[in-house]
């Protein structure tokens, strides 16, 4: 598939914000220890800005952005429609949490609502792709797990950076050092990604060129793309990159999204440093952009059986 950069930015920015909100909500359900001034002056505004940037980015792949509101009309059957509802709902709950924190203690039911809407958005976003059964790379529970793990990881590193920038030990929201939790999440997501790539490599098409075209024969091959230079099918369902680019991009993903941040997080366990945490977050996000690009690029649409000349 051809990756859409607007969707890449939306899913990575929103995922980071979701991870940040998830840990804030989870910690405050356990204990109301997070200072309101930290929530109102830093954590919640940062999360809301990331969600807003993700929402703005999502408009750039629409042919008619002014009609975006209509996407919510099919919420009974469409995961995309549910996502269109879930994102503004999460933003509304985040804004409500902010205003409560400004005037008094945030009630427990609101932290629970924040936690549930965060999870709901992850489910809706991942299910858009997981429910497409004819794309085997996506049609698996690992799609949802991967979205959640990467969001939790980037969100937790961001939270650690915000706490370090705040400079007040009272903002430490959990007993265990955040670097240890971030390292474990990076390790889990790293192994999951290796398993996903191994699974995708071993997938076998459920059809072949003969069944795809309806032409009987054992030695069928395409020798021309046709249509004098391409069509919607050849533009939208191919990433048009060489095998060397894909191989090098996989190395970048492993290093930037997982390995280097793990090393940096391991370093900050014993020697906390705001610069190291910021560097880890930056490198991790660059790796996430590459990982999300690869998520779309490695999806092999069945129609590619026919357009072999392009693939």
C-alpha positions as CSV (number, residue, x, y, z in Angstrom):
1,X,0.0,0.0,0.0
2,X,1.1,3.6,-0.5
3,X,1.6,5.3,2.9
4,X,-0.3,8.5,3.6
5,X,1.9,10.8,5.6
6,X,-1.1,12.6,7.1
7,X,-2.2,9.3,8.6
8,X,1.3,8.5,9.7
9,X,1.5,11.8,11.6
10,X,-2.0,11.5,13.0
11,X,-1.5,8.0,14.4
12,X,1.9,8.7,15.9
13,X,1.0,12.0,17.5
14,X,-2.3,10.9,18.8
15,X,-0.8,7.6,20.0
16,X,1.8,9.6,22.0
17,X,-0.9,11.7,23.5
18,X,-2.9,8.7,24.4
19,X,0.0,7.0,26.1
20,X,0.6,10.2,28.2
21,X,-3.1,10.4,29.1
22,X,-3.3,6.7,29.8
23,X,-0.5,6.8,32.5
24,X,-1.9,10.0,34.0
25,X,-5.4,8.5,34.3
26,X,-4.1,5.2,35.6
27,X,-1.9,6.7,38.2
28,X,-4.6,9.1,39.5
29,X,-7.1,6.2,39.7
30,X,-4.6,4.5,42.0
31,X,-3.6,7.6,43.9
32,X,-4.5,11.4,43.6
33,X,-0.8,12.2,43.9
34,X,-0.3,14.2,40.8
35,X,-0.2,18.0,41.5
36,X,-2.9,19.9,39.8
37,X,-0.5,22.6,38.8
38,X,1.6,20.0,36.9
39,X,-1.6,18.8,35.1
40,X,-2.9,22.2,34.2
41,X,0.4,23.9,33.3
42,X,2.1,21.1,31.4
43,X,0.8,17.6,31.1
44,X,-2.8,18.1,30.0
45,X,-2.0,21.0,27.6
46,X,0.8,19.0,25.9
47,X,-1.6,16.1,25.5
48,X,-4.3,18.3,24.1
49,X,-1.9,20.0,21.6
50,X,-0.7,16.6,20.4
51,X,-4.3,15.4,19.9
52,X,-5.1,18.6,18.0
53,X,-2.1,18.3,15.8
54,X,-3.1,14.7,15.0
55,X,-6.6,15.9,14.2
56,X,-5.3,18.6,11.9
57,X,-3.0,16.1,10.2
58,X,-5.8,13.7,9.5
59,X,-7.6,16.3,7.3
60,X,-4.8,16.4,4.8
61,X,-5.7,13.0,3.2
62,X,-9.3,14.0,2.7
63,X,-10.5,15.0,-0.8
64,X,-13.2,17.2,0.7
65,X,-12.3,18.2,4.3
66,X,-15.5,20.2,4.6
67,X,-17.4,16.9,4.5
68,X,-15.4,15.2,7.2
69,X,-18.3,15.4,9.7
70,X,-20.2,12.9,7.5
71,X,-17.7,10.2,8.3
72,X,-19.4,9.8,11.7
73,X,-22.7,8.9,10.2
74,X,-21.9,5.2,9.7
75,X,-20.8,4.6,13.4
76,X,-22.9,1.4,13.6
77,X,-20.9,-0.5,11.1
78,X,-17.7,1.5,10.4
79,X,-14.6,1.6,12.7
80,X,-13.5,4.7,10.8
81,X,-16.8,6.4,11.9
82,X,-16.2,5.3,15.4
83,X,-12.7,6.7,15.4
84,X,-14.1,10.1,14.1
85,X,-16.3,10.1,17.2
86,X,-13.7,8.7,19.7
87,X,-11.0,11.3,18.9
88,X,-13.2,14.4,19.7
89,X,-14.6,12.5,22.7
90,X,-11.1,12.0,24.1
91,X,-10.3,15.7,23.4
92,X,-13.5,16.7,25.3
93,X,-12.7,14.5,28.3
94,X,-9.1,15.9,28.3
95,X,-10.5,19.4,28.3
96,X,-12.9,18.6,31.1
97,X,-10.1,17.1,33.2
98,X,-8.1,20.3,32.6
99,X,-10.9,22.5,33.8
100,X,-11.6,20.3,36.9
101,X,-7.9,20.4,37.7
102,X,-8.0,24.2,37.5
103,X,-10.7,24.6,40.1
104,X,-10.6,21.6,42.3
105,X,-9.7,17.9,42.6
106,X,-10.4,15.9,39.5
107,X,-13.1,13.3,40.4
108,X,-12.3,9.6,40.0
109,X,-15.1,9.0,37.4
110,X,-13.5,11.6,35.1
111,X,-10.1,9.8,35.3
112,X,-11.9,6.6,34.5
113,X,-13.6,8.2,31.5
114,X,-10.2,9.5,30.3
115,X,-8.7,6.0,30.6
116,X,-11.6,4.4,28.7
117,X,-11.8,7.0,25.9
118,X,-8.0,6.6,25.4
119,X,-8.3,2.8,25.0
120,X,-11.4,3.3,22.8
121,X,-9.5,5.5,20.4
122,X,-6.7,2.9,20.2
123,X,-9.2,0.2,19.4
124,X,-11.0,2.2,16.8
125,X,-7.9,3.2,15.0
126,X,-6.3,-0.3,14.9
127,X,-9.6,-1.9,14.0
128,X,-9.8,0.2,10.8
129,X,-7.0,-1.9,9.5
130,X,-7.4,-5.1,11.4
131,X,-10.9,-5.6,10.1
132,X,-9.7,-5.7,6.5
133,X,-9.5,-9.5,6.2
134,X,-8.1,-9.7,2.7
135,X,-4.9,-7.9,3.8
136,X,-3.3,-10.6,5.8
137,X,-0.6,-8.4,7.3
138,X,-3.2,-6.3,9.1
139,X,-5.9,-8.9,9.8
140,X,-4.4,-10.1,13.1
141,X,-4.7,-9.1,16.8
142,X,-1.1,-8.1,16.7
143,X,-2.2,-4.9,14.8
144,X,-4.1,-3.6,17.9
145,X,-1.4,-4.8,20.3
146,X,1.3,-3.0,18.3
147,X,-0.6,0.3,18.2
148,X,-1.2,0.2,22.0
149,X,2.4,-0.8,22.9
150,X,4.0,1.9,20.7
151,X,1.6,4.5,22.0
152,X,2.2,3.6,25.6
153,X,6.0,3.6,25.1
154,X,6.2,7.0,23.4
155,X,3.6,8.5,25.9
156,X,5.6,7.2,28.9
157,X,8.9,8.7,27.6
158,X,7.1,12.0,27.0
159,X,5.7,11.9,30.6
160,X,9.1,11.2,32.0
161,X,10.5,14.2,30.0
162,X,7.7,16.5,31.3
163,X,8.3,15.4,34.9
164,X,12.1,16.0,34.4
165,X,11.3,19.5,32.9
166,X,8.9,20.3,35.7
167,X,11.7,19.7,38.2
168,X,9.5,18.9,41.2
169,X,9.8,15.4,42.7
170,X,6.1,15.6,43.9
171,X,5.1,15.1,40.2
172,X,6.6,11.6,40.3
173,X,3.4,9.7,39.8
174,X,4.5,6.0,40.3
175,X,6.8,4.3,42.8
176,X,9.0,2.6,40.2
177,X,11.4,4.7,38.1
178,X,9.7,5.6,34.8
179,X,12.9,4.7,32.9
180,X,12.5,1.0,34.0
181,X,8.9,0.9,32.8
182,X,9.8,2.6,29.6
183,X,12.7,0.1,29.0
184,X,10.3,-2.8,29.6
185,X,7.7,-1.4,27.2
186,X,10.4,-0.8,24.5
187,X,11.6,-4.4,25.0
188,X,8.1,-5.8,24.6
189,X,7.3,-3.7,21.6
190,X,10.7,-4.6,20.0
191,X,10.0,-8.3,20.3
192,X,6.4,-7.9,19.1
193,X,7.7,-6.1,16.0
194,X,10.2,-8.8,15.2
195,X,7.5,-11.4,15.6
196,X,5.2,-9.4,13.2
197,X,7.9,-9.1,10.6
198,X,8.6,-12.8,10.8
199,X,4.9,-13.6,10.5
200,X,4.4,-11.3,7.5
201,X,7.4,-12.8,5.8
202,X,5.9,-16.3,6.0
203,X,2.4,-15.3,4.8
204,X,1.2,-17.1,1.7
205,X,-1.3,-15.4,-0.7
206,X,-4.7,-17.1,-0.6
207,X,-5.0,-16.6,-4.3
208,X,-2.7,-16.6,-7.3
209,X,-2.6,-14.9,-10.7
210,X,-4.8,-17.5,-12.2
211,X,-7.6,-17.2,-9.7
212,X,-7.2,-13.4,-9.5
213,X,-7.7,-13.0,-13.3
214,X,-9.9,-15.9,-14.0
215,X,-7.5,-17.2,-16.6
216,X,-6.7,-20.8,-16.4
217,X,-3.1,-21.8,-16.7
218,X,0.1,-22.5,-14.8
219,X,2.5,-20.1,-16.5
220,X,0.7,-16.7,-16.4
221,X,2.7,-13.5,-16.1
222,X,2.1,-9.9,-16.7
223,X,4.3,-8.2,-19.2
224,X,2.7,-4.7,-19.4
225,X,1.2,-2.4,-16.8
226,X,-1.5,-1.3,-19.3
227,X,-3.5,1.9,-19.5
228,X,-0.5,3.8,-21.1
229,X,1.1,4.7,-17.7
230,X,-0.7,3.8,-14.6
231,X,-4.0,4.2,-12.9
232,X,-5.5,4.6,-9.4
233,X,-4.7,1.0,-8.6
234,X,-1.1,1.3,-9.5
235,X,-0.7,4.6,-7.6
236,X,-2.6,3.8,-4.3
237,X,-1.6,0.1,-3.7
238,X,2.1,0.3,-4.3
239,X,4.8,2.1,-2.3
240,X,7.1,2.3,-5.3
241,X,10.3,1.8,-3.3
242,X,13.1,-0.6,-4.0
243,X,14.0,-3.6,-1.9
244,X,17.2,-1.9,-0.8
245,X,15.2,1.0,0.6
246,X,12.9,-1.4,2.5
247,X,15.8,-3.3,4.0
248,X,17.5,-0.1,5.1
249,X,14.3,1.3,6.5
250,X,13.8,-1.8,8.6
251,X,17.3,-1.2,10.1
252,X,16.4,2.4,10.9
253,X,13.1,1.3,12.6
254,X,14.9,-1.3,14.8
255,X,17.6,1.2,15.8
256,X,15.5,4.4,16.2
257,X,12.2,3.1,17.5
258,X,13.6,0.4,19.8
259,X,17.3,-0.2,20.3
260,X,18.7,3.3,20.8
261,X,15.8,4.4,23.1
262,X,16.3,1.2,25.1
263,X,20.0,2.0,25.6
264,X,19.2,5.6,26.6
265,X,16.4,4.6,29.0
266,X,18.8,2.1,30.6
267,X,21.3,4.9,31.0
268,X,18.8,7.2,32.7
269,X,17.8,4.5,35.2
270,X,21.1,5.1,37.1
271,X,21.9,8.6,35.8
272,X,18.8,10.7,35.2
273,X,19.3,13.4,32.6
274,X,16.6,15.5,30.9
275,X,18.8,15.8,27.8
276,X,19.1,12.0,27.4
277,X,15.3,11.6,27.9
278,X,14.6,14.3,25.3
279,X,17.0,12.6,22.9
280,X,15.4,9.2,23.5
281,X,11.9,10.7,22.8
282,X,13.1,12.4,19.6
283,X,14.8,9.3,18.3
284,X,11.9,7.1,19.3
285,X,9.4,9.4,17.4
286,X,11.5,9.4,14.3
287,X,11.6,5.6,14.5
288,X,7.8,5.6,15.0
289,X,7.3,7.6,11.8
290,X,9.4,5.0,9.9
291,X,7.6,2.1,11.6
292,X,4.2,3.5,10.7
293,X,5.3,4.1,7.1
294,X,6.4,0.5,7.0
295,X,3.1,-0.7,8.5
296,X,1.3,0.6,5.4
297,X,4.0,-0.2,2.9
298,X,4.2,-3.9,3.8
299,X,0.5,-4.4,3.4
300,X,0.1,-6.4,0.3
301,X,-3.3,-5.9,-1.4
302,X,-4.6,-8.9,-3.4
303,X,-5.0,-6.7,-6.5
304,X,-1.1,-6.7,-6.6
305,X,-1.3,-10.2,-8.0
306,X,-2.6,-8.7,-11.2
307,X,-0.3,-5.7,-11.3
308,X,2.9,-7.7,-11.1
309,X,4.6,-5.3,-13.5
310,X,4.5,-2.5,-11.0
311,X,5.4,-4.7,-7.9
